[in-house]
Every structure is written in C-alpha cells, then in structure tokens.
Amino acid sequence: MPVNTAPRTATWTYVDGEWLEGNPPLIGPTSHAMWLGSTVFDGARWFDGLSPDLDLHCQRVNRSATNMGMKPTMTAEEIERLALEGVKKFDGKTAIYIKPMYWAEHGTAYSVVAPDPESTRFALCLFEAPMHTAKPSSLTVSPFRRPNPEVAMTGAKTGSLYPNSGRAIIEARNRGFDNALMRDMNGNVAETASSNIFMVKDGVVMTPIANGTFLSGITRSRVMTLLRQNGFDVREVTLTVEDFKNADEIFTSGNYSKIVPVTRLDDRDLQEGPVARKALDLYMDWARSTAA
C-alpha cells in the first residue's frame, strides 16, 4: 500500500508565491536535495499570540543556506512577514511550528555533488505542534557522537545532520530513555540528540562551550542572557559526562519545547530544580514583554 503523505496536523506551506494547504509535492527524484542532501531549515514557535526571537530564526536560516553553498532567495524580514501571515491561517488554539527551508534543485556544472546556488528554492511550512514545555525528560549517555566541523556541515542547521541524532534517540529509547546525551569527538558533552543542555552545581549554571560540534541555539543564548541579567553565574565551559553525573540539576533548552527539566541520567534520579523553573519563568516573562 502507498504511504499516506498527508501531514499529521493542520499544515500550510508557502512556496513559489502561494500558500498551499497540506503537504504539497515539492522535491522530485532528480532534485539535488532528494539524493544529495542539500537541505537547511530553521524552527521558530508561535504560541499564545507570541513568536519569540522569530527574527533571529529567520536570519539564521539564511546563514545556514549560505554556509551550505546555496543562495538565499528571501530576506529575513520577508520570511518573518510571511510567517506572521501564515499564522493567521490557523485557529490560534494550538501552538505552531514555523519552519523556513531552502534546498538546491540541481548540482553545479563542475560537480553534481556540490549544490548549484542559482537553483536554490525556498519554502515556509507552518504546522500545529503542541508545546511540551517543562515535561520532565530522562537521558542516557549515547554511544554515538557529534561530528567535528572538519567532517560534517555543523555550521548550518541542515537535515543531513539529523540522521545521527535520530539513531541516538532510537538507541536511547530502546534502553528506556527519552533522549540521548551526546559527546563530541574529544569525549566532552556537546548536547542532547535534539537540544542544548545545562547543568547546575553549587549555584553555578554551566553549559558546554560552543566548539563548532553542535548548534549553539537561539533559545540557549536567550536563556543564558536572561539568567545572567537576573544575577545567576552562567558559564560556558568544557564539561564531561562525570560533571553531569555529579550535577545538582540538569535541564535542556530548545525552540521546540523551550525548557525541559531532566529527572534521570542513566542510573541517577534527579529532581526538577529551581533554576530550570526560574529559567522558564524568565523566558515566558520576556516573551510576553516583547509582545506588549
């Protein structure tokens, strides 16, 4: 039987000058993106009338496209305007994921492997996706690692990086955990398979230093800024698995679910901590203030 390609939630996509409902066919079997992976995307959120840092997400997708050898066809301001236009197509009752995307249709004349920047295409997809903010999560140390910039396109938010995260999540789920704690090639903690990570020890908030092996997230940066503005000592440092196993508190940050407390790391149980709760409160207060 053919696979049902209908989206699982209400979805609208802007492409080639028009809004289309559902999951329109966009990439053919000869498209560069289909067989050689030239896709980049970003993900912003709309919820409760708020779209925090939407402008930064729109700017980043253009940087990702450039880093992948493509040519952005939209300005960040145009993407932001279209995103807010698309939000109006929904009933406003459910949170929305805002996903601008670029991909190459052809390879270059000198090598089919390299994307032809002149063939860059753009789409903006919005779909309903409930928030899972503050829902506790469990982690296990993954046998898989994040790649260095020398071996993967870590300077872009590209779909080609996510199979590695996907296999880490599958392996973790098979062992009874929600997500995977991933290390870099030097054995230091980088992030989870799908979000940035923080730990707290003796009142100091720490997060792995951005070393090019993982995406230093927009929400991560926002949380660090807000905590510092409210008197917390926040440090970007090199952290080991052992540091996390000895932490007083662990939480993750990411655009999809914002702040998520970690209540289990391998065989150690933890409590949802006060810093995670404060970080979420500060984030939501800031988001509401930007919409005022």
HELIX and SHEET records of a PDB file:
HELIX    1   1 HIS A   32  LEU A   36  1                                   5    
HELIX    2   2 LEU A   54  ASN A   67  1                                  14    
HELIX    3   3 ALA A   76  VAL A   87  1                                  12    
HELIX    4   4 PRO A  117  SER A  119  5                                   3    
HELIX    5   5 GLY A  159  LEU A  161  5                                   3    
HELIX    6   6 TYR A  162  ASN A  174  1                                  13    
HELIX    7   7 ILE A  218  GLN A  229  1                                  12    
HELIX    8   8 VAL A  241  LYS A  245  1                                   5    
HELIX    9   9 PRO A  274  ALA A  291  1                                  18    
SHEET    1   A 5 GLU A  18  GLU A  21  0                                        
SHEET    2   A 5 THR A  11  VAL A  15 -1                                        
SHEET    3   A 5 THR A 120  GLU A 128 -1                                        
SHEET    4   A 5 ILE A  96  ALA A 104 -1                                        
SHEET    5   A 5 THR A  39  PHE A  41 -1                                        
SHEET    1   B 5 GLU A  18  GLU A  21  0                                        
SHEET    2   B 5 THR A  11  VAL A  15 -1                                        
SHEET    3   B 5 THR A 120  GLU A 128 -1                                        
SHEET    4   B 5 ILE A  96  ALA A 104 -1                                        
SHEET    5   B 5 ALA A  44  TRP A  46 -1                                        
SHEET    1   C 8 VAL A 189  THR A 192  0                                        
SHEET    2   C 8 ASN A 179  ARG A 183 -1                                        
SHEET    3   C 8 SER A 137  ARG A 145  1                                        
SHEET    4   C 8 LYS A 258  LEU A 265  1                                        
SHEET    5   C 8 GLU A 249  GLY A 254 -1                                        
SHEET    6   C 8 ASN A 196  LYS A 201 -1                                        
SHEET    7   C 8 VAL A 204  PRO A 208 -1                                        
SHEET    8   C 8 ASP A 233  VAL A 237  1                                        
SHEET    1   D 5 VAL A 189  THR A 192  0                                        
SHEET    2   D 5 ASN A 179  ARG A 183 -1                                        
SHEET    3   D 5 SER A 137  ARG A 145  1                                        
SHEET    4   D 5 LYS A 258  LEU A 265  1                                        
SHEET    5   D 5 ARG A 268  ASP A 269 -1                                        
END                                                                             
